[in-house]
Amino acid sequence: MRGAGWREERPPSDLKVAAAVPVAQMHAVAGTNFLPEPLRATVAQNLSRLGMNFWLGCAAHEYRLAAAGHCHLLVYNKLMPWDHAAGWLLHREAGGYSAHFDGSAYEPHHLTGGLICAPDEASWRLAR
């Protein structure tokens, strides 16, 4: 149920994804280590088009950053539910949009297909 999940002491309305910006201004979390070739090379080559890229190596912290508006994109390939289900929900409830690399909807039982989380569908399409 929407709004029934865990939250910090502040109300959930305080969580809001970043506003949409042009690709050259997007800050992204994109760990490429789990991407298969040749996709890994393609993504690595295109990361320079973004404003900034970083990777903490901890999806929980990365989803928290995105849901609070501190970055625009999250890009993942390995989708274990304990790493992504709760964070994906938090991002969605903060107003974000996400889909698999092929544009299909994410479900917690999906372990493959990659995932891009963005402020909105238009930003997702630009990032994709």
Secondary structure, 3 states (H helix, E strand, C coil): CCCCCCCCCCCHHHCCCCCCCCHHHCEEEECCCCCCCCHHHHHHHHHHHCCEEECCCCHHHHHHHHHCCCCCEEEECCCCHHHHHHHHHHHHHCCCEEECCCCCCCCCCCCCCCEEEECCHHHHHHHC
